[in-house]
Amino acid sequence: MQRRLQAHTKRAIAQIFSQLDYAALGAIYCDEGGEAFWRDRRGPCQTLGLKLAEVLLARLPPQGRSLYVGAGVAEIPILAMEALELQQTVAAYNLRSEEVLVLNQACAAHSFQFVCADACSAEGSFDHLWIVSALNDPERFPELSSLSYGRANPTTFDPAAFEQERKAVLALTDACLSKLSLPGLVTTSIEEIPWITDWCLKNNIACLVEEEDYPTAIVEDPICFIRVGTETSESRKVGKSASPGR
């Protein structure tokens, strides 16, 4: 049975969302129309985040450690759940200093903060790795992203740039997954599954992609869970879930 968030956690999440500077976030997230963007996404971001937090609540151990790659507004409900209900140590990394400042101002009264740094610099091991829409980020990896989402234009696609981006993503994947204690859990988008399963295959580590995926409110990439390092009768059966047509 799925567990429910406690009332005090829901209140904390609502408080954080009410204190966010949406005008500043609009300029960070959008080239134009940021006010309308957050007017449209603020509610779904909180609602879907709460649902996802409850899904993860049953999957994570108490008093563990979680590493977040590229954490932002959408991750607030999940971070709050981990910190407040599971007493997890959460390391939430974000490369945009302006966003980190806004997020930390809203979260100042709570037991977690965001870090403006590369997640590769995180120290120690983690039970849970959150890496959602980071390996196909169109700002950092434009050629790779266009290919991942089926938008690549054969007349303008730059294979040399793609190869450089591919190497960077492989290095990022290895740096982050190497910090995962086994058995561990990875939360990722369905488009990023091949990077995770490829790393597991290369390192001879069993993995299981859960069948169900869940909606998100900002980038709208459905996410799923991958159990890494757990030997079961279903381990390594990732072909269906990892395929582009999942």
Secondary structure as UniProt FT lines:
FT   HELIX           7..19
FT   HELIX           22..29
FT   HELIX           34..57
FT   TURN            58..59
FT   TURN            62..63
FT   STRAND          65..69
FT   HELIX           73..75
FT   HELIX           76..85
FT   STRAND          89..93
FT   HELIX           97..106
FT   TURN            107..109
FT   STRAND          114..115
FT   HELIX           119..121
FT   STRAND          126..131
FT   TURN            135..136
FT   TURN            138..140
FT   HELIX           142..148
FT   TURN            149..150
FT   TURN            154..156
FT   HELIX           159..177
FT   TURN            178..179
FT   STRAND          180..189
FT   HELIX           190..192
FT   HELIX           193..202
FT   TURN            203..204
FT   STRAND          207..209
FT   STRAND          223..228
FT   TURN            233..236
FT   HELIX           239..242
FT   TURN            244..245
//
